[in-house]
Amino acid sequence: MEELGRLPITQLTRCSPLYSSRPVGPQDQPDFVNAVVAVSTRLSPLALLDQLQALEQRHGRQRQRRWGPRTLDLDLLLYGERRMQTSRLTLPHPHMLERAFVLTPLADIAGHVSLAGGEDIATLACRLPDDGLRVVLP
């Protein structure tokens, strides 16, 4: 999280607790640790994505199998109210509304934010089953 705050022209503004969750996809791997952070940045969405992917690489990220174990997986969920769809990036993140391990920590730091359709993140998070999600570090 500290490294996110050191990205160029970017400032870390909020951090959720760390949550443990069962993996999506293959179950023959350890539980995942999830969190959400908010940053203030002057980077464009694609430039921010480039920085996030470079940070993953510095931490030894390898993409060996879909939804397999990894040292670090950084996803860009929202970029203000911006909507975009390119071959590299879709905003808002296309699967975030389906995943408690995303919406619950997002609600911790931005529960009041309304998404398209007018519902706030906290309300959307409450509708999802928790799937064993638990706080491991407040």
Helices and strands as residue ranges (DSSP letters): H 2-5, E 10-15, E 18-21, E 32-34, E 37-41, H 45-58, E 84-85, E 90-91, G 96-98, H 100-110, H 121-126, E 134-137
